[in-house]
Amino acid sequence: MLLLQHRGQDAAGIVTQEGRKFFMHKAKGMVKDVFRTRNMRALPGTVGLGSAATRPPEMPPARKKPSRST
């Protein structure tokens, strides 16, 4: 996930599975800060799925169309 990360990163999380139970770790920030070794070792299971979320770029407010007078 470190290789897929980019500057607009907003949050990251991971879910693991052990038997019929799921375990989650998530937080705001960059992958390198969210996925610390101590957090990963605390997650039980042998299967996991990670995600990195980004926020959309700041967009200027939409312009109003001029009204037509008849």
N, C-alpha and C positions, 0 to 999 in steps of 0.2 A: 504494500500500500504506500510505502514511502516513495516509490518510483512513480506512482500515479498522482501524487499530491501536487497541488499548484498553489499559487499565492492567494487565491480567493477562498481558501479553506475556512469553513466556519465551525464544523463539528465532525466528530468521528465516533464510531461505536463498533462493538463486536458482540456477537451472540454465539455461545457454544451450547452443545447438547451432550447430555449424559443420560442415557436411557430415555425416559419420557419427560425429563426436566430440562429447562432452558435456563441459561445464566447470561446476564448482560453486563457490559461495562460501556458507558458512553460519557462523553463530556464535550464541552466547547473547546475549540482550539485545533492546532495542527496535529497531524498523525503522530509525529515524533514526541509530542507532549502528552497526548491522550493514551497512546499504547505504550506505557512504561512496562518494563520487564516484570516488576512486582505485581502489576495489575493482571498481566497475562498469566502468570503462574497461579494466581488465585482463582482463575476460571477453570472449573472442572470440565471434563469431556474430551472427546477425540475429534469432534467435528465442529467447525466454526465458520461464521460468515461475518465479514467486516464491511463497513460502509464509511465513506467520507462524503460529507455534504458541503455544498458550496452555496453561498448566497448570490443572488443575481447582482450584476453590476448596477451601480447607481444610474438611474435614468432621469433625464430632465422631465419636468412635468409636461403633460400633453398640452399642446396649444388648442385653444378653443377656435372652432371655425367661425369666421365672421358671419354674422346673420345677414340675410338678404332682406332688404325692405322692398315692398311692392307698392 
